[in-house]
């Protein structure tokens, strides 16, 4: 599961429905992955990805191995060699990396399924949890309208893919595009569906949205980096008018979403995080349940 390019809309909808089922009936799946092992490779820092995958494997009866990139031979050896070895020992690999190109080397070398836990281009696990959350709260996906406001990044890409595939309309309001995340093929495919739109009018996008989504303007690992100070200041100045706050959300009952970690006072105000229509913590919890469903699908347990 690298992105959704090799998935069908039916497979995505099935996965979301199964994630909801797994959440409702956790005991039904308690030992289903007994004696299975998941290798979790982290080049990027993480809270939700590590916790959700590790707990998911435990609650499914399996075992998760945490691997910090800096304390393994990945820093010294060829990625393909390391994965060829690793995939002879484990049943699945989840990797959270800085470069999609490195992930694709892992995919080519692995004899077991590889899950993209996040790279600079895609974040499919997050998108599944997001759509799961929307379906829980709205009862459906087809026909819903999502407004994504902020930086066009990996999360934005995966939301564009997933939403247009399941019949959701997505409007992005992205004054800044991460060059490393840009995927012309993905955007061209989305445009052909008629469900993908782009604008810089945040108020208009929010006015007809069923859910409003934002993400950090600056990657967490760069937020406090003095080398990134000028770029950070530039982004804040440009993006502050697009903050999710009371003024922007006035008269809107749309779900408020954020994939976390949150920088309060930047991409979203503190009161919006705690608003009655905020589903941010439901969304974060659903990483656990959706990742159970992803692994069960890859292990052919559905």
N, C-alpha and C positions, 0 to 999 in steps of 0.2 A: 504494500500500500504506500506508494510514493506520492501520488496525486490521484485525481479521479479520471485521468485520460483513458485508462483501460477498464473503467467501471461503467456499468449501465445505470440508468436512472432507477430501474427496478431493484438493482442490487443495493443502491444507496438507501432507497426507501425501506427495503427489507431490513437493512442493517439498523436503521433508526428505530423501526418498530421492535426489533429484537432487543435493542438497548433498553427501551422502555420496559419490555417484558422482563429482562434480567434485573432491572432495578426493582420491579414489583415483586418478583419471585426469586430472590437471591439464593435461597436454600436449594432450589431445584438444580443449581449449577455448582454446588459447593465442592464437589470432588471431580468435576468433569475433566480437569487438566492435571489430574494426579500423575506424578512422575515426569511432568513436562517442565522444561527450563527455558526461561527467557533471558537473553543477554541484553542489558540496557547500557548503551554506550553514550556517554555525555561529553561532548566537546563544548557545548554551550551550557551555561548555568540553568538551573531548573528548580522549581518547587512542585507545581502541579503535575508535570509530566512524570517526574520520578515517583512521587507519592502515588499517583493514580495507577500507573502501571505496576508498581511493586505490590500495592494493596490488591489490585485486581488479580494478579497471579496467586497471591496468598489465598484470597477468598474463592478462587476457582480450584484450589488444591494443588497448584503448581509452585514453582520456585523462581524467583527473579534474582539475577546477579547484577549488582551495580558496578559499572566500570567507568572510572574517571579517566578521560582521555590522557591527562597529564601524568597519570600513575600507571600507564600501560605502555606496551611497546608500539602502540600506534604513533607515538611521537617520533619513533626512530625507524620503524620498519615500513615496508610497502603495505598499503592498506589491503590490497588483494590477498597477499600472503597471510596476513593476520585473520582476515575473514574466512579464508579457506580452512584455516585451522579451527577457528571459533565455531563455524557452522557444522563441524564434525562432532561438536560436543553439546550443542544446545539445539532446541527445537524451533526457536524463533529469535530474531534479532530486532531490537528497536534502537534506532540511532537518532540522536539529537545533535545535528552538525551545523557548521557554519557555511558549508558549500554543498550545493546539490550535486555537483560533479563528483565529490567524494562519496556521497550516498550512492550514486549510480555505479561507482566502482565496487561498492559493497554488494549491490544487487547482482552484478555480473559474476562476482566471485562466490556468492553464497549458495549453498545447497538447501537452505531453509528460507521461509518467508522473511522479508525485511519490511519493517514498518517505519515510515518517516515520522519521527517524533518532533520534527521541526527542522527546516533548513531555510536558507535565505529566499527561496522561491515559493515554498508550499508549507501548509500546516493542516493536512487533512484530518488529523485526529481532533483538532480544535473545531473544525467545521462540522464534523459529525455530532459532537457534543452540543454545538450551537443550534443545529437544526433539531436535534432531539429536544432541547429546551423549548424552542418555539412550538414544536408540536405538542408538548405537554401542556403549555399554557394557552395555546390557541386551538388545539384539537385537530389541526390540519397543517399542511405545508403549501399545497397547491393553491395559488391565488393570493398568498400572503405577500406583503411588500416590505422589504428590508432596506433601510438607508444606512450605508456605511460611511462614516465621516472621520477624516484624519489623513493618515499617510497611506498611500497605496503600497502595500507590503505583501508578505507571504500569506498572512491571514486573509487579507482582501482577496488575493488570487483564489484561495481555496473556497471562500464564500461565493465568489462569482461562479466558479465551477459548479459547486454543489447546489446553489440556489437555482440556477438556470436549468440544471438537470432534473430537478424535482418539481418544476413548474412555479417557482417563486420569482417574483420580480425584484431585482436588486438595483438600487441607484447608488452610485458611489460619488462622494464629494471629497476629492483628494487633491488639494493644491500642490502636494509634493508626492512624487513617485520615486521609490527606491529603484535606482537603475538596475541593481542586481536582482530585483524581484520581477522586472518587466518580462512578460511572456506574451508576445504578439499572437502566437497560435491560440493560446487560451482566450484572449480577448476577442479575436476574430470569430471563434466558435461561439462565444457567448453572444456576440452581436447578432448572429444569424438566428438566434432563438427569439429575438424581439423582447426579451425579458431583462436585458442589461442596458442600463442608462448611466450617463455621466454628466455631472453638472457641478457648478461652484456655488449654486444657490442652496445653502444648507436649510434655510427656513422652508423653502418649497419642498425639498426632499422629505423633511420631517412632517410636513403638513398632511401627507397622505400615507405615511409609513405605519405599519403594524409593529415594527421593531426598529429601534435606532441603536446602532452599534459603533463603538469607537475602540481604539487601541492606542498604546503608548506612542507618542511622537518620536521618542528617542529610545533606542534599544536599552534595556535595563543595564547591561554591562558597560554602556557608554555614557550613561546619564551623569555619572560623577567623574568622568575622565577629563582631566584638564586639556588634553589634546583635542577633545571634541567640543570645547567650550564655545568657540565661534559658531560652529554649525548648530549647536544646541540653541544658542541665542537667536540665530537666524530663523530656525524652525518655530520657536516659541512666538516670535514677532509675527510671522506669517500665519500661524495656525490658531492663535488665541481667539480670533473672531469665529472659529469653528468649534469652540469648546462646547461640550454637552453641559448645559446649565439651565437654570429656571427660565431665562429669557428665551433661549432657543426652543425649549420644550413646552412653552406656554400653550395651553389649550390642547396639548397632545396627550393621549392616553397610551401611546406606544410603549412596548416593553423597552427597558433600558438595558443594554448589554455591553459588556467589556470582558475581554478574555483574561485579564489580569497578567502581570502585576499592574497596579494602578498608581499613577502619579496624580494624586488629588491636587486640584488647583491648576492643572495643565489641561490634559485632554478631557477631563471631566471634573465638575465641581463636587465637593464633598456631599452636598445635599442630594445630588442626583444618585450617588452611590446608595444612599439610604432611602430613596424615594419609594413610595408604595408600589410603583410599577417597575422597580428595578428587579431584575432576575439574575443579577451578576453572580450571586453565591450559588444559586441553583445551577447556573451555567458551569461554574467551576466544579461543583460536585459531580455533575454529569460527565465530566472527563472520566471518572472511575467507571461508570456504567457503560458508557459508549466504548471505552477501550476493552472492557470485557467482551462486548459484542464483536469488536474488530478481531480480537484474538480467536474467539470461538469460530468466527467465519473462516479465518485463515487456517485453523486447525480442522476445518470440515466437521464441526460439531453441530451445525445447524442443518 
